[in-house]
Amino acid sequence: MTELSPAAQAVFHAFNSKFDWIEDGVPGPQFNSIAAALRAAADQVIPVTKSPWGSTLVPVLSSQESRDRLLAIADELDGH
């Protein structure tokens, strides 16, 4: 398994800190669950909408950057 970025590590450790696990156990399902939660959060916090012409609309650039960072962590966790 490759090293996780500091951001992905922080999310993973925050998730694990809520349980009485002594070891990380089976990280694959944990990573997938965290990734799904992050995707759902991104969709709820910064929803992407379609314009009447079919193009994708995102409220503001800083919101898109936040969304991209959340989804990048989710993709990284999903890949493990």
Residue frames relative to the residue before (quaternion, step in Angstrom):
aa qw qx qy qz dx dy dz
M 1.0000 0.0000 0.0000 0.0000 0.00 0.00 0.00
T 0.4101 -0.7083 0.5205 0.2433 3.55 -0.94 0.91
E 0.6140 -0.5529 0.4173 0.3783 3.53 -1.28 0.37
L 0.3884 -0.6934 0.5570 0.2411 3.54 -1.11 0.73
S 0.5550 -0.5754 0.4787 0.3631 3.54 -1.21 0.54
P 0.6532 -0.5052 0.3702 0.4255 3.61 -1.18 0.34
A 0.6415 0.5250 -0.3328 0.4496 3.61 0.99 -0.76
A 0.6762 0.4761 -0.2920 0.4805 3.60 0.91 -0.90
Q 0.6141 0.5414 -0.3393 0.4632 3.60 1.06 -0.71
A 0.6539 0.5230 -0.3170 0.4454 3.58 0.91 -0.91
V 0.6631 0.4878 -0.3063 0.4781 3.59 0.94 -0.86
F 0.6629 0.5098 -0.3056 0.4554 3.59 0.89 -0.92
H 0.6861 0.4706 -0.2887 0.4737 3.59 0.89 -0.89
A 0.6120 0.5301 -0.3528 0.4690 3.61 1.06 -0.66
F 0.6304 0.5230 -0.3203 0.4758 3.59 1.01 -0.81
N 0.7148 0.4564 -0.2597 0.4619 3.59 0.78 -1.02
S 0.6097 0.5843 -0.3638 0.3932 3.60 1.06 -0.61
K 0.6329 0.5442 -0.3282 0.4422 3.59 1.22 -0.36
F 0.6942 0.4147 -0.2590 0.5283 3.58 1.29 -0.03
D 0.4973 -0.6533 0.4852 0.3007 3.57 -1.28 0.32
W 0.2802 0.7756 -0.5209 0.2204 3.58 1.06 0.66
I 0.3679 -0.7192 0.5461 0.2219 3.54 -0.97 0.87
E 0.7704 0.1498 -0.0859 0.6138 3.55 1.09 -0.75
D 0.6647 -0.5143 0.3588 0.4062 3.55 -1.26 0.21
G 0.3583 -0.7594 0.4838 0.2469 3.60 1.21 -0.27
V 0.7433 -0.3094 0.2788 0.5235 3.56 -0.87 -0.96
P 0.2473 -0.8329 0.4705 0.1541 3.59 -0.03 1.23
G 0.5434 0.6543 -0.4044 0.3362 3.63 1.00 -0.67
P 0.7218 0.4125 -0.2689 0.4865 3.63 0.64 -1.01
Q 0.6160 0.5359 -0.3526 0.4572 3.60 1.05 -0.66
F 0.6521 0.5067 -0.3170 0.4665 3.59 0.91 -0.90
N 0.6636 0.5109 -0.3084 0.4511 3.60 0.91 -0.89
S 0.6532 0.5110 -0.3124 0.4632 3.59 1.00 -0.82
I 0.6495 0.5010 -0.3119 0.4795 3.57 0.94 -0.87
A 0.6457 0.5288 -0.3225 0.4465 3.58 0.93 -0.89
A 0.6490 0.5088 -0.3188 0.4672 3.61 0.95 -0.84
A 0.6549 0.5094 -0.3116 0.4632 3.58 0.97 -0.83
L 0.6540 0.5049 -0.3180 0.4651 3.59 0.96 -0.80
R 0.6383 0.5162 -0.3320 0.4646 3.59 0.99 -0.77
A 0.6485 0.5093 -0.3154 0.4696 3.56 0.96 -0.84
A 0.6445 0.5167 -0.3211 0.4632 3.58 0.98 -0.82
A 0.6510 0.5125 -0.3198 0.4596 3.58 0.92 -0.86
D 0.6627 0.5032 -0.3047 0.4636 3.58 0.97 -0.83
Q 0.6884 0.4715 -0.2814 0.4739 3.58 1.04 -0.70
V 0.7066 0.4605 -0.2643 0.4677 3.57 0.96 -0.86
I 0.8023 0.0904 -0.0094 0.5900 3.56 0.92 -0.91
P 0.0725 -0.8375 0.5405 0.0346 3.59 0.33 1.19
V 0.3135 -0.7098 0.5995 0.1961 3.52 -1.14 0.76
T 0.0995 -0.8005 0.5902 0.0296 3.56 -0.82 0.98
K 0.4105 -0.6788 0.5495 0.2624 3.54 -1.30 0.30
S 0.4120 -0.6741 0.5506 0.2695 3.54 -1.06 0.75
P 0.6658 -0.4856 0.3579 0.4391 3.59 -1.19 0.21
W 0.6837 0.4691 -0.2760 0.4861 3.62 1.21 -0.44
G 0.6154 -0.6074 0.3219 0.3857 3.58 1.30 0.19
S 0.5459 0.6028 -0.4216 0.4012 3.60 1.18 -0.05
T 0.5128 -0.6438 0.4805 0.3028 3.55 -1.23 0.53
L 0.1504 -0.7864 0.5957 0.0639 3.56 -0.95 0.93
V 0.0538 -0.7545 0.6538 0.0193 3.55 -1.01 0.90
P 0.6100 -0.6315 0.3212 0.3548 3.61 -0.74 1.03
V 0.7827 -0.1671 0.1443 0.5819 3.62 0.66 -1.06
L 0.6726 -0.5229 0.3411 0.3972 3.56 -1.19 0.48
S 0.6595 0.5058 -0.3336 0.4449 3.61 0.85 -0.82
S 0.6162 0.5219 -0.3444 0.4790 3.59 1.10 -0.59
Q 0.6376 0.5167 -0.3297 0.4666 3.59 1.00 -0.78
E 0.6331 0.5218 -0.3344 0.4638 3.58 0.98 -0.76
S 0.6394 0.5107 -0.3214 0.4765 3.59 0.99 -0.80
R 0.6464 0.5163 -0.3103 0.4683 3.58 0.95 -0.90
D 0.6639 0.5115 -0.3074 0.4507 3.58 0.88 -0.90
R 0.6524 0.5102 -0.3189 0.4608 3.58 0.99 -0.77
L 0.6455 0.5079 -0.3172 0.4741 3.60 0.96 -0.84
L 0.6980 0.4684 -0.2780 0.4649 3.57 0.86 -0.91
A 0.6070 0.5446 -0.3547 0.4573 3.60 1.09 -0.61
I 0.6355 0.4998 -0.3233 0.4918 3.60 1.00 -0.76
A 0.6468 0.5190 -0.3206 0.4577 3.59 0.93 -0.88
D 0.6603 0.5003 -0.3104 0.4662 3.59 0.93 -0.86
E 0.6401 0.5274 -0.3179 0.4594 3.56 1.01 -0.82
L 0.6710 0.4765 -0.2936 0.4864 3.59 0.91 -0.88
D 0.6369 0.5381 -0.3233 0.4476 3.59 0.99 -0.82
G 0.6715 0.5306 -0.2868 0.4304 3.58 1.04 -0.76
H 0.6372 0.5000 -0.3384 0.4790 3.57 1.21 -0.19
